[in-house]
Amino acid sequence: MATQTESDKGIGLPLAFGLIAALGAVGMLIGAPDIEAAWGFAAAIVFGALAVVALHVQG
């Protein structure tokens, strides 16, 4: 049976949240003069924070 090592941490959920945060940042850049930029910024901030929380909870 395999044992879990320090380098074998699960990073799937933080990586997924980070990807969504990056997509929100791209949406912020694309919708710059309109309200879509605010929604992109909100998504980037929320999912970036969730990525950090998920990384700490799993660690």
PDB file of N, CA, C and O in Angstrom:
ATOM      1  N   MET A   1       0.844  -1.167   0.000  1.00  0.00           N
ATOM      2  CA  MET A   1       0.000   0.000   0.000  1.00  0.00           C
ATOM      3  C   MET A   1       0.894   1.236   0.000  1.00  0.00           C
ATOM      4  O   MET A   1       1.873   1.302   0.744  1.00  0.00           O
ATOM      5  N   ALA A   2       0.559   2.199  -0.825  1.00  0.00           N
ATOM      6  CA  ALA A   2       1.376   3.406  -0.953  1.00  0.00           C
ATOM      7  C   ALA A   2       1.126   4.346   0.221  1.00  0.00           C
ATOM      8  O   ALA A   2      -0.004   4.493   0.687  1.00  0.00           O
ATOM      9  N   THR A   3       2.181   4.968   0.684  1.00  0.00           N
ATOM     10  CA  THR A   3       2.057   5.960   1.748  1.00  0.00           C
ATOM     11  C   THR A   3       2.186   7.342   1.161  1.00  0.00           C
ATOM     12  O   THR A   3       2.847   7.540   0.141  1.00  0.00           O
ATOM     13  N   GLN A   4       1.559   8.287   1.803  1.00  0.00           N
ATOM     14  CA  GLN A   4       1.581   9.659   1.321  1.00  0.00           C
ATOM     15  C   GLN A   4       2.826  10.361   1.854  1.00  0.00           C
ATOM     16  O   GLN A   4       3.122  10.303   3.048  1.00  0.00           O
ATOM     17  N   THR A   5       3.545  11.020   0.961  1.00  0.00           N
ATOM     18  CA  THR A   5       4.742  11.760   1.357  1.00  0.00           C
ATOM     19  C   THR A   5       4.450  13.246   1.352  1.00  0.00           C
ATOM     20  O   THR A   5       3.363  13.671   0.959  1.00  0.00           O
ATOM     21  N   GLU A   6       5.418  14.037   1.787  1.00  0.00           N
ATOM     22  CA  GLU A   6       5.252  15.497   1.826  1.00  0.00           C
ATOM     23  C   GLU A   6       5.054  16.083   0.432  1.00  0.00           C
ATOM     24  O   GLU A   6       4.310  17.052   0.276  1.00  0.00           O
ATOM     25  N   SER A   7       5.701  15.521  -0.581  1.00  0.00           N
ATOM     26  CA  SER A   7       5.568  16.070  -1.927  1.00  0.00           C
ATOM     27  C   SER A   7       4.326  15.547  -2.639  1.00  0.00           C
ATOM     28  O   SER A   7       4.084  15.899  -3.793  1.00  0.00           O
ATOM     29  N   ASP A   8       3.541  14.718  -1.972  1.00  0.00           N
ATOM     30  CA  ASP A   8       2.373  14.095  -2.576  1.00  0.00           C
ATOM     31  C   ASP A   8       1.084  14.798  -2.157  1.00  0.00           C
ATOM     32  O   ASP A   8       0.028  14.168  -2.101  1.00  0.00           O
ATOM     33  N   LYS A   9       1.159  16.084  -1.866  1.00  0.00           N
ATOM     34  CA  LYS A   9      -0.018  16.832  -1.437  1.00  0.00           C
ATOM     35  C   LYS A   9      -0.988  16.999  -2.603  1.00  0.00           C
ATOM     36  O   LYS A   9      -0.574  17.087  -3.759  1.00  0.00           O
ATOM     37  N   GLY A  10      -2.257  17.041  -2.295  1.00  0.00           N
ATOM     38  CA  GLY A  10      -3.263  17.270  -3.317  1.00  0.00           C
ATOM     39  C   GLY A  10      -3.323  18.748  -3.667  1.00  0.00           C
ATOM     40  O   GLY A  10      -3.613  19.586  -2.813  1.00  0.00           O
ATOM     41  N   ILE A  11      -3.051  19.058  -4.907  1.00  0.00           N
ATOM     42  CA  ILE A  11      -3.099  20.462  -5.321  1.00  0.00           C
ATOM     43  C   ILE A  11      -4.155  20.673  -6.399  1.00  0.00           C
ATOM     44  O   ILE A  11      -4.184  21.724  -7.040  1.00  0.00           O
ATOM     45  N   GLY A  12      -5.016  19.690  -6.602  1.00  0.00           N
ATOM     46  CA  GLY A  12      -6.016  19.796  -7.658  1.00  0.00           C
ATOM     47  C   GLY A  12      -7.011  20.922  -7.440  1.00  0.00           C
ATOM     48  O   GLY A  12      -7.272  21.702  -8.356  1.00  0.00           O
ATOM     49  N   LEU A  13      -7.561  21.018  -6.262  1.00  0.00           N
ATOM     50  CA  LEU A  13      -8.554  22.051  -5.978  1.00  0.00           C
ATOM     51  C   LEU A  13      -7.943  23.457  -5.999  1.00  0.00           C
ATOM     52  O   LEU A  13      -8.524  24.349  -6.615  1.00  0.00           O
ATOM     53  N   PRO A  14      -6.790  23.691  -5.349  1.00  0.00           N
ATOM     54  CA  PRO A  14      -6.190  25.022  -5.462  1.00  0.00           C
ATOM     55  C   PRO A  14      -5.809  25.378  -6.901  1.00  0.00           C
ATOM     56  O   PRO A  14      -5.900  26.536  -7.308  1.00  0.00           O
ATOM     57  N   LEU A  15      -5.382  24.373  -7.661  1.00  0.00           N
ATOM     58  CA  LEU A  15      -5.035  24.630  -9.056  1.00  0.00           C
ATOM     59  C   LEU A  15      -6.265  25.007  -9.873  1.00  0.00           C
ATOM     60  O   LEU A  15      -6.201  25.891 -10.728  1.00  0.00           O
ATOM     61  N   ALA A  16      -7.374  24.343  -9.613  1.00  0.00           N
ATOM     62  CA  ALA A  16      -8.619  24.671 -10.311  1.00  0.00           C
ATOM     63  C   ALA A  16      -9.096  26.076  -9.951  1.00  0.00           C
ATOM     64  O   ALA A  16      -9.504  26.839 -10.826  1.00  0.00           O
ATOM     65  N   PHE A  17      -9.044  26.418  -8.655  1.00  0.00           N
ATOM     66  CA  PHE A  17      -9.438  27.767  -8.251  1.00  0.00           C
ATOM     67  C   PHE A  17      -8.498  28.813  -8.847  1.00  0.00           C
ATOM     68  O   PHE A  17      -8.941  29.892  -9.241  1.00  0.00           O
ATOM     69  N   GLY A  18      -7.221  28.505  -8.912  1.00  0.00           N
ATOM     70  CA  GLY A  18      -6.261  29.432  -9.512  1.00  0.00           C
ATOM     71  C   GLY A  18      -6.526  29.640 -10.995  1.00  0.00           C
ATOM     72  O   GLY A  18      -6.384  30.750 -11.510  1.00  0.00           O
ATOM     73  N   LEU A  19      -6.913  28.567 -11.678  1.00  0.00           N
ATOM     74  CA  LEU A  19      -7.238  28.685 -13.100  1.00  0.00           C
ATOM     75  C   LEU A  19      -8.467  29.568 -13.305  1.00  0.00           C
ATOM     76  O   LEU A  19      -8.495  30.398 -14.213  1.00  0.00           O
ATOM     77  N   ILE A  20      -9.480  29.387 -12.462  1.00  0.00           N
ATOM     78  CA  ILE A  20     -10.673  30.232 -12.573  1.00  0.00           C
ATOM     79  C   ILE A  20     -10.330  31.683 -12.245  1.00  0.00           C
ATOM     80  O   ILE A  20     -10.872  32.600 -12.861  1.00  0.00           O
ATOM     81  N   ALA A  21      -9.432  31.899 -11.275  1.00  0.00           N
ATOM     82  CA  ALA A  21      -9.013  33.265 -10.960  1.00  0.00           C
ATOM     83  C   ALA A  21      -8.274  33.892 -12.127  1.00  0.00           C
ATOM     84  O   ALA A  21      -8.450  35.078 -12.408  1.00  0.00           O
ATOM     85  N   ALA A  22      -7.451  33.111 -12.810  1.00  0.00           N
ATOM     86  CA  ALA A  22      -6.744  33.628 -13.985  1.00  0.00           C
ATOM     87  C   ALA A  22      -7.730  33.963 -15.105  1.00  0.00           C
ATOM     88  O   ALA A  22      -7.564  34.964 -15.802  1.00  0.00           O
ATOM     89  N   LEU A  23      -8.740  33.136 -15.276  1.00  0.00           N
ATOM     90  CA  LEU A  23      -9.759  33.432 -16.280  1.00  0.00           C
ATOM     91  C   LEU A  23     -10.532  34.706 -15.916  1.00  0.00           C
ATOM     92  O   LEU A  23     -10.900  35.483 -16.797  1.00  0.00           O
ATOM     93  N   GLY A  24     -10.774  34.913 -14.635  1.00  0.00           N
ATOM     94  CA  GLY A  24     -11.416  36.155 -14.202  1.00  0.00           C
ATOM     95  C   GLY A  24     -10.559  37.371 -14.489  1.00  0.00           C
ATOM     96  O   GLY A  24     -11.076  38.427 -14.853  1.00  0.00           O
ATOM     97  N   ALA A  25      -9.244  37.231 -14.326  1.00  0.00           N
ATOM     98  CA  ALA A  25      -8.339  38.337 -14.636  1.00  0.00           C
ATOM     99  C   ALA A  25      -8.327  38.628 -16.134  1.00  0.00           C
ATOM    100  O   ALA A  25      -8.267  39.788 -16.542  1.00  0.00           O
ATOM    101  N   VAL A  26      -8.382  37.585 -16.947  1.00  0.00           N
ATOM    102  CA  VAL A  26      -8.459  37.788 -18.396  1.00  0.00           C
ATOM    103  C   VAL A  26      -9.776  38.462 -18.752  1.00  0.00           C
ATOM    104  O   VAL A  26      -9.807  39.345 -19.609  1.00  0.00           O
ATOM    105  N   GLY A  27     -10.855  38.059 -18.108  1.00  0.00           N
ATOM    106  CA  GLY A  27     -12.143  38.713 -18.332  1.00  0.00           C
ATOM    107  C   GLY A  27     -12.110  40.175 -17.929  1.00  0.00           C
ATOM    108  O   GLY A  27     -12.768  41.013 -18.544  1.00  0.00           O
ATOM    109  N   MET A  28     -11.341  40.477 -16.892  1.00  0.00           N
ATOM    110  CA  MET A  28     -11.193  41.869 -16.468  1.00  0.00           C
ATOM    111  C   MET A  28     -10.464  42.674 -17.541  1.00  0.00           C
ATOM    112  O   MET A  28     -10.814  43.824 -17.805  1.00  0.00           O
ATOM    113  N   LEU A  29      -9.458  42.072 -18.152  1.00  0.00           N
ATOM    114  CA  LEU A  29      -8.720  42.774 -19.200  1.00  0.00           C
ATOM    115  C   LEU A  29      -9.560  42.965 -20.460  1.00  0.00           C
ATOM    116  O   LEU A  29      -9.496  44.014 -21.101  1.00  0.00           O
ATOM    117  N   ILE A  30     -10.336  41.963 -20.807  1.00  0.00           N
ATOM    118  CA  ILE A  30     -11.139  42.037 -22.030  1.00  0.00           C
ATOM    119  C   ILE A  30     -12.271  43.054 -21.886  1.00  0.00           C
ATOM    120  O   ILE A  30     -12.528  43.827 -22.809  1.00  0.00           O
ATOM    121  N   GLY A  31     -12.939  43.061 -20.755  1.00  0.00           N
ATOM    122  CA  GLY A  31     -14.083  43.952 -20.565  1.00  0.00           C
ATOM    123  C   GLY A  31     -13.730  45.254 -19.892  1.00  0.00           C
ATOM    124  O   GLY A  31     -14.533  45.795 -19.132  1.00  0.00           O
ATOM    125  N   ALA A  32     -12.537  45.773 -20.155  1.00  0.00           N
ATOM    126  CA  ALA A  32     -11.979  46.902 -19.421  1.00  0.00           C
ATOM    127  C   ALA A  32     -12.883  48.128 -19.273  1.00  0.00           C
ATOM    128  O   ALA A  32     -13.038  48.600 -18.147  1.00  0.00           O
ATOM    129  N   PRO A  33     -13.479  48.665 -20.311  1.00  0.00           N
ATOM    130  CA  PRO A  33     -14.240  49.902 -20.057  1.00  0.00           C
ATOM    131  C   PRO A  33     -15.652  49.674 -19.528  1.00  0.00           C
ATOM    132  O   PRO A  33     -16.324  50.641 -19.168  1.00  0.00           O
ATOM    133  N   ASP A  34     -16.115  48.453 -19.469  1.00  0.00           N
ATOM    134  CA  ASP A  34     -17.502  48.180 -19.097  1.00  0.00           C
ATOM    135  C   ASP A  34     -17.597  47.518 -17.724  1.00  0.00           C
ATOM    136  O   ASP A  34     -16.591  47.309 -17.045  1.00  0.00           O
ATOM    137  N   ILE A  35     -18.830  47.195 -17.333  1.00  0.00           N
ATOM    138  CA  ILE A  35     -19.081  46.568 -16.029  1.00  0.00           C
ATOM    139  C   ILE A  35     -18.537  45.148 -15.973  1.00  0.00           C
ATOM    140  O   ILE A  35     -18.326  44.616 -14.883  1.00  0.00           O
ATOM    141  N   GLU A  36     -18.304  44.520 -17.128  1.00  0.00           N
ATOM    142  CA  GLU A  36     -17.751  43.162 -17.139  1.00  0.00           C
ATOM    143  C   GLU A  36     -16.377  43.115 -16.496  1.00  0.00           C
ATOM    144  O   GLU A  36     -15.974  42.077 -15.972  1.00  0.00           O
ATOM    145  N   ALA A  37     -15.662  44.212 -16.529  1.00  0.00           N
ATOM    146  CA  ALA A  37     -14.349  44.269 -15.881  1.00  0.00           C
ATOM    147  C   ALA A  37     -14.501  44.111 -14.367  1.00  0.00           C
ATOM    148  O   ALA A  37     -13.668  43.477 -13.719  1.00  0.00           O
ATOM    149  N   ALA A  38     -15.550  44.680 -13.816  1.00  0.00           N
ATOM    150  CA  ALA A  38     -15.784  44.545 -12.372  1.00  0.00           C
ATOM    151  C   ALA A  38     -16.112  43.109 -12.009  1.00  0.00           C
ATOM    152  O   ALA A  38     -15.656  42.616 -10.977  1.00  0.00           O
ATOM    153  N   TRP A  39     -16.898  42.424 -12.837  1.00  0.00           N
ATOM    154  CA  TRP A  39     -17.220  41.021 -12.573  1.00  0.00           C
ATOM    155  C   TRP A  39     -15.974  40.149 -12.716  1.00  0.00           C
ATOM    156  O   TRP A  39     -15.787  39.204 -11.950  1.00  0.00           O
ATOM    157  N   GLY A  40     -15.128  40.458 -13.685  1.00  0.00           N
ATOM    158  CA  GLY A  40     -13.880  39.720 -13.835  1.00  0.00           C
ATOM    159  C   GLY A  40     -12.964  39.921 -12.642  1.00  0.00           C
ATOM    160  O   GLY A  40     -12.323  38.976 -12.182  1.00  0.00           O
ATOM    161  N   PHE A  41     -12.898  41.148 -12.137  1.00  0.00           N
ATOM    162  CA  PHE A  41     -12.085  41.438 -10.954  1.00  0.00           C
ATOM    163  C   PHE A  41     -12.630  40.700  -9.731  1.00  0.00           C
ATOM    164  O   PHE A  41     -11.867  40.142  -8.942  1.00  0.00           O
ATOM    165  N   ALA A  42     -13.950  40.703  -9.582  1.00  0.00           N
ATOM    166  CA  ALA A  42     -14.568  40.000  -8.451  1.00  0.00           C
ATOM    167  C   ALA A  42     -14.270  38.507  -8.511  1.00  0.00           C
ATOM    168  O   ALA A  42     -13.956  37.894  -7.490  1.00  0.00           O
ATOM    169  N   ALA A  43     -14.367  37.923  -9.696  1.00  0.00           N
ATOM    170  CA  ALA A  43     -14.071  36.491  -9.840  1.00  0.00           C
ATOM    171  C   ALA A  43     -12.610  36.205  -9.537  1.00  0.00           C
ATOM    172  O   ALA A  43     -12.294  35.213  -8.880  1.00  0.00           O
ATOM    173  N   ALA A  44     -11.720  37.066 -10.011  1.00  0.00           N
ATOM    174  CA  ALA A  44     -10.290  36.860  -9.767  1.00  0.00           C
ATOM    175  C   ALA A  44      -9.965  36.934  -8.280  1.00  0.00           C
ATOM    176  O   ALA A  44      -9.184  36.126  -7.779  1.00  0.00           O
ATOM    177  N   ILE A  45     -10.547  37.884  -7.579  1.00  0.00           N
ATOM    178  CA  ILE A  45     -10.282  38.035  -6.142  1.00  0.00           C
ATOM    179  C   ILE A  45     -10.876  36.881  -5.342  1.00  0.00           C
ATOM    180  O   ILE A  45     -10.202  36.308  -4.485  1.00  0.00           O
ATOM    181  N   VAL A  46     -12.125  36.539  -5.614  1.00  0.00           N
ATOM    182  CA  VAL A  46     -12.793  35.485  -4.846  1.00  0.00           C
ATOM    183  C   VAL A  46     -12.123  34.132  -5.064  1.00  0.00           C
ATOM    184  O   VAL A  46     -11.826  33.424  -4.101  1.00  0.00           O
ATOM    185  N   PHE A  47     -11.884  33.770  -6.318  1.00  0.00           N
ATOM    186  CA  PHE A  47     -11.302  32.459  -6.580  1.00  0.00           C
ATOM    187  C   PHE A  47      -9.817  32.415  -6.238  1.00  0.00           C
ATOM    188  O   PHE A  47      -9.290  31.343  -5.940  1.00  0.00           O
ATOM    189  N   GLY A  48      -9.138  33.545  -6.275  1.00  0.00           N
ATOM    190  CA  GLY A  48      -7.755  33.584  -5.796  1.00  0.00           C
ATOM    191  C   GLY A  48      -7.684  33.323  -4.301  1.00  0.00           C
ATOM    192  O   GLY A  48      -6.817  32.587  -3.830  1.00  0.00           O
ATOM    193  N   ALA A  49      -8.601  33.930  -3.558  1.00  0.00           N
ATOM    194  CA  ALA A  49      -8.653  33.694  -2.113  1.00  0.00           C
ATOM    195  C   ALA A  49      -9.039  32.250  -1.805  1.00  0.00           C
ATOM    196  O   ALA A  49      -8.495  31.647  -0.880  1.00  0.00           O
ATOM    197  N   LEU A  50      -9.967  31.698  -2.566  1.00  0.00           N
ATOM    198  CA  LEU A  50     -10.354  30.304  -2.371  1.00  0.00           C
ATOM    199  C   LEU A  50      -9.204  29.345  -2.675  1.00  0.00           C
ATOM    200  O   LEU A  50      -9.073  28.302  -2.034  1.00  0.00           O
ATOM    201  N   ALA A  51      -8.372  29.701  -3.652  1.00  0.00           N
ATOM    202  CA  ALA A  51      -7.213  28.863  -3.964  1.00  0.00           C
ATOM    203  C   ALA A  51      -6.237  28.833  -2.797  1.00  0.00           C
ATOM    204  O   ALA A  51      -5.687  27.781  -2.471  1.00  0.00           O
ATOM    205  N   VAL A  52      -6.023  29.980  -2.172  1.00  0.00           N
ATOM    206  CA  VAL A  52      -5.117  30.034  -1.019  1.00  0.00           C
ATOM    207  C   VAL A  52      -5.699  29.261   0.157  1.00  0.00           C
ATOM    208  O   VAL A  52      -4.979  28.527   0.833  1.00  0.00           O
ATOM    209  N   VAL A  53      -6.991  29.419   0.407  1.00  0.00           N
ATOM    210  CA  VAL A  53      -7.640  28.701   1.501  1.00  0.00           C
ATOM    211  C   VAL A  53      -7.585  27.195   1.262  1.00  0.00           C
ATOM    212  O   VAL A  53      -7.278  26.434   2.179  1.00  0.00           O
ATOM    213  N   ALA A  54      -7.879  26.765   0.048  1.00  0.00           N
ATOM    214  CA  ALA A  54      -7.860  25.335  -0.253  1.00  0.00           C
ATOM    215  C   ALA A  54      -6.461  24.757  -0.103  1.00  0.00           C
ATOM    216  O   ALA A  54      -6.304  23.623   0.349  1.00  0.00           O
ATOM    217  N   LEU A  55      -5.450  25.524  -0.476  1.00  0.00           N
ATOM    218  CA  LEU A  55      -4.073  25.052  -0.326  1.00  0.00           C
ATOM    219  C   LEU A  55      -3.708  24.880   1.156  1.00  0.00           C
ATOM    220  O   LEU A  55      -3.027  23.923   1.524  1.00  0.00           O
ATOM    221  N   HIS A  56      -4.161  25.804   1.991  1.00  0.00           N
ATOM    222  CA  HIS A  56      -3.856  25.721   3.419  1.00  0.00           C
ATOM    223  C   HIS A  56      -4.658  24.621   4.117  1.00  0.00           C
ATOM    224  O   HIS A  56      -4.159  23.968   5.033  1.00  0.00           O
ATOM    225  N   VAL A  57      -5.884  24.424   3.685  1.00  0.00           N
ATOM    226  CA  VAL A  57      -6.717  23.405   4.309  1.00  0.00           C
ATOM    227  C   VAL A  57      -6.191  22.013   3.971  1.00  0.00           C
ATOM    228  O   VAL A  57      -6.191  21.128   4.827  1.00  0.00           O
ATOM    229  N   GLN A  58      -5.744  21.811   2.734  1.00  0.00           N
ATOM    230  CA  GLN A  58      -5.229  20.511   2.325  1.00  0.00           C
ATOM    231  C   GLN A  58      -3.843  20.249   2.872  1.00  0.00           C
ATOM    232  O   GLN A  58      -3.450  19.090   3.011  1.00  0.00           O
ATOM    233  N   GLY A  59      -3.096  21.282   3.183  1.00  0.00           N
ATOM    234  CA  GLY A  59      -1.720  21.120   3.647  1.00  0.00           C
ATOM    235  C   GLY A  59      -1.676  20.772   5.062  1.00  0.00           C
ATOM    236  O   GLY A  59      -0.593  20.597   5.621  1.00  0.00           O
TER     237      GLY A  59
END
